[in-house]
Amino acid sequence: MTIRVGVVGCGFYAQNHLNSWEELKSSGAVLAAVCDVDPAKAEAAGRNFGVPFYTDAAGMFDAEKLDLVDIVTRHETHRALCELSIGRGIATIVQKPFAPSWGDCVAIVDAAAKAGIWLAVHENFRFQTPMRHVRRVIDSGAIGQPTWARINFRTGYDVYRTQPYFYDEERLAIADVGIHVLDLARYFVGEVRHLSCETQRRNPKVRAEETATMMLRHENDAVSVVECTYGSRKLPDPFPETLLEIEGENGAIVVNIGLRMSVTSGGQVLEESIGSPLRAWTSEPWHASQEGAFNACQHFLDCLKRGVPADTSGEDNLKTFALVEAAYKAAEEKRAVEPETWRRKG
Ligand SMILES: NC(=O)c1ccc[n+]([C@@H]2O[C@H](COP(=O)([O-])OP(=O)(O)OC[C@H]3O[C@@H](n4cnc5c(N)ncnc54)[C@H](O)[C@@H]3O)[C@@H](O)[C@H]2O)c1
């Protein structure tokens, strides 16, 4: 079974998606066409990957027989593009953040549900090899039920060089990277009952917050601290590693810089390196993020072929997006906030 994929958006991060679909050829993915409103980017991607290129998504959807659309544009375009692909009956993946507002995200999920269209959000941190490893340790029961966690993405790496639009975003740390770490908190510890949040703007060149410290109370009573910053001064800089401590009833998992994991279980300590593998088209230090994107695409392809929802389906990702919204509200109102998903039916 082959799946013809059309990629919309050929900018910075889309290169990882394009390479992933190319590598997934042996698993049945066919990169069929690419599209970018910037003709130079569309043409460069089309020529690099030897596929037709378009500057208009609707034109590409009409001209190519696509089984899957992969949207890798920035969030302000996500709703319109999703509605376009869903409206044409094409399975759709959209990059995080799902959309600019809660209302937009719900509208996309509802449109897909109404049309019976498979929808996934390209949330990739939980697909990174080290994070999968941590989850396997939790699933093994080695530490028992998680009761407390600290999960952090703290860096001073110059992310503004490849993503200059970060300077002008109305929302930065939580919406861009906190969203991944909040998703990991759900993935490792469980759904969230309420959260509080303090934001900081320590870099005057940046319009929005570049640091956030969040505290979550989970449904199972566990507590987690979720931290993210693009303004760390710490050396060595762990970019783009997510570091963590998870304490359970019977033990603990610690992931330190260099992706060294130690698992304490039954009074014994096991040390292991859980670094991200390099793929032919990835390079340090981004490889940890790049291979997460590959693993995510592989998962989406597999789920679509089997006709099952992705782990990060649209419906699932509403729960992560609700945490982002709750975090901004909590920071603004200086109080703990329940995520919107608590109030959503079904
Ligand atoms: N998962 C991750 O780890 C990760 C990392 C970086 C970026 N991202 C996400 O990837 C997305 C893209 O980010 P980026 O840094 O590559 O941005 P970018 O600006 O480099 O690329 C976006 C591209 O989309 C094109 N575009 C805009 N509107 C379009 C439309 N209607 N039709 C076709 N093309 C259109 C632009 O011309 C541009 O080339 C964002 O949602 C970002 O949050 C995710």
The ligand as an SDF file (V2000), in Angstrom:
LIG
                    3D

 44 48  0  0  0  0  0  0  0  0999 V2000
    8.4280   20.1270   15.8530 N   0  0  0  0  0  0  0  0  0  0  0  0
    9.4700   20.8800   15.9900 C   0  0  0  0  0  0  0  0  0  0  0  0
   10.3570   20.5110   16.6910 O   0  0  0  0  0  0  0  0  0  0  0  0
    9.5100   22.1830   15.2360 C   0  0  0  0  0  0  0  0  0  0  0  0
   10.6970   22.8980   15.0680 C   0  0  0  0  0  0  0  0  0  0  0  0
   10.6620   24.0640   14.2980 C   0  0  0  0  0  0  0  0  0  0  0  0
    9.4710   24.5070   13.7550 C   0  0  0  0  0  0  0  0  0  0  0  0
    8.3230   23.7970   13.9740 N   0  0  0  0  0  0  0  0  0  0  0  0
    7.0160   24.2390   13.4430 C   0  0  0  0  0  0  0  0  0  0  0  0
    7.0250   24.1170   12.0330 O   0  0  0  0  0  0  0  0  0  0  0  0
    6.1770   25.1170   11.4570 C   0  0  0  0  0  0  0  0  0  0  0  0
    6.9710   25.8760   10.3980 C   0  0  0  0  0  0  0  0  0  0  0  0
    8.0390   26.5500   11.0430 O   0  0  0  0  0  0  0  0  0  0  0  0
    9.3300   27.0170   10.2180 P   0  0  0  0  0  0  0  0  0  0  0  0
   10.3210   27.4670   11.2170 O   0  0  0  0  0  0  0  0  0  0  0  0
    9.7060   25.9830    9.2260 O   0  0  0  0  0  0  0  0  0  0  0  0
    8.7420   28.3020    9.4490 O   0  0  0  0  0  0  0  0  0  0  0  0
    9.2410   28.9320    8.0770 P   0  0  0  0  0  0  0  0  0  0  0  0
    8.7400   30.3180    8.0710 O   0  0  0  0  0  0  0  0  0  0  0  0
   10.6960   28.6930    7.8860 O   0  0  0  0  0  0  0  0  0  0  0  0
    8.4660   28.0790    6.9780 O   0  0  0  0  0  0  0  0  0  0  0  0
    7.0970   28.2080    6.7250 C   0  0  0  0  0  0  0  0  0  0  0  0
    6.8990   28.1830    5.2100 C   0  0  0  0  0  0  0  0  0  0  0  0
    5.5030   28.1390    4.9340 O   0  0  0  0  0  0  0  0  0  0  0  0
    5.2910   28.9120    3.7520 C   0  0  0  0  0  0  0  0  0  0  0  0
    3.8710   29.2640    3.6920 N   0  0  0  0  0  0  0  0  0  0  0  0
    3.1850   30.1760    4.4220 C   0  0  0  0  0  0  0  0  0  0  0  0
    1.8860   30.1720    4.0980 N   0  0  0  0  0  0  0  0  0  0  0  0
    1.7120   29.2290    3.1550 C   0  0  0  0  0  0  0  0  0  0  0  0
    0.5850   28.7340    2.4370 C   0  0  0  0  0  0  0  0  0  0  0  0
   -0.6350   29.2290    2.6130 N   0  0  0  0  0  0  0  0  0  0  0  0
    0.7790   27.7470    1.5290 N   0  0  0  0  0  0  0  0  0  0  0  0
    2.0320   27.2420    1.3100 C   0  0  0  0  0  0  0  0  0  0  0  0
    3.1340   27.6560    1.9700 N   0  0  0  0  0  0  0  0  0  0  0  0
    2.9760   28.6360    2.8890 C   0  0  0  0  0  0  0  0  0  0  0  0
    6.2280   30.0870    3.9080 C   0  0  0  0  0  0  0  0  0  0  0  0
    6.4810   30.7260    2.6690 O   0  0  0  0  0  0  0  0  0  0  0  0
    7.4590   29.4140    4.5010 C   0  0  0  0  0  0  0  0  0  0  0  0
    8.3790   28.9930    3.5120 O   0  0  0  0  0  0  0  0  0  0  0  0
    5.7000   25.9960   12.6190 C   0  0  0  0  0  0  0  0  0  0  0  0
    4.4020   25.6010   12.9830 O   0  0  0  0  0  0  0  0  0  0  0  0
    6.7100   25.6860   13.7480 C   0  0  0  0  0  0  0  0  0  0  0  0
    6.1640   25.8260   15.0440 O   0  0  0  0  0  0  0  0  0  0  0  0
    8.3400   22.6390   14.6780 C   0  0  0  0  0  0  0  0  0  0  0  0
  1  2  1  0
  2  3  2  0
  2  4  1  0
  4  5  1  0
  4 44  2  0
  5  6  2  0
  6  7  1  0
  7  8  2  0
  8  9  1  0
  8 44  1  0
  9 10  1  0
  9 42  1  0
 10 11  1  0
 11 12  1  0
 11 40  1  0
 12 13  1  0
 13 14  1  0
 14 15  2  0
 14 16  1  0
 14 17  1  0
 17 18  1  0
 18 19  2  0
 18 20  1  0
 18 21  1  0
 21 22  1  0
 22 23  1  0
 23 24  1  0
 23 38  1  0
 24 25  1  0
 25 26  1  0
 25 36  1  0
 26 27  1  0
 26 35  1  0
 27 28  2  0
 28 29  1  0
 29 30  1  0
 29 35  2  0
 30 31  1  0
 30 32  2  0
 32 33  1  0
 33 34  2  0
 34 35  1  0
 36 37  1  0
 36 38  1  0
 38 39  1  0
 40 41  1  0
 40 42  1  0
 42 43  1  0
M  CHG  2   8   1  16  -1
M  END
$$$$
